[in-house]
Amino acid sequence: MDTDVAPTEPAPTTTVSLKEWGAAIHALLQGRQQILLRKGGIHEKAFATPEEDGGFLLFPTVAHTHAERTRPEHHDLLPAGDADATDDHLVVRAGVHVVDVVEVTRPERLPELDDLHIWTAESIRTDRVEFRPKHPLQILVVQAVELPEAIVLPRLEAYGGCRSWIDVHVEWDGSGRVVGDHAELERVSQRVRSTVG
């Protein structure tokens, strides 16, 4: 038996995480938002949700243009979102379970869903509909989950880039304070499908 071989260290636990505006994460946790709109990052061929049904974390991002892309009645969420994504650290405080994924085939009807999110119509048009026009826009109907304890991470270069998904070295089993009623989110799903699907 070779005793000179060092034991292998267990691989660090990672959880897939979706980059999302910090303000939108707080909106989800407050029940002011029930959907996410996605096409994927510049370096991604398409947007796809993870195949696992255990949910995924939301990784906070922030930009100086978020204020003009958020409807005025939701500007109170901006400071909390900014505080979660500083130059030094990131605060992961929420995950989601996907209730439904709907491909948008009638983007002209997206304004009818304004009460389900915090973004301006102009932001949705330019950042979602017109961005990468050959790629389908998808709406994720999600149930937010507040983590039992927020996780503070150092900002790493590995977290950068224009991509939707990153792996973070934290463990999350899908538990926490669930926001909203699942039956109501099923009704939201039906509404989204009948409106833009």
ABEGO torsion letter per residue (X at the ends): XBAABBBBBBBBBBBBBBBBBAAAAAAAAAGABABBBBAEBAABABBBBBABAAEBBBBBBBBAAAAAABBAAAAAAAAAAAAABBAABBBBABBBBBABBBBBABAAAAAAAAAABABBAAAAAAAAAABGAABBBBBBBBBBBBBABBBBBBBBAAABEBBABBBBBBBBAGBEBBBEBAAAAAAAAAAAAAAAX
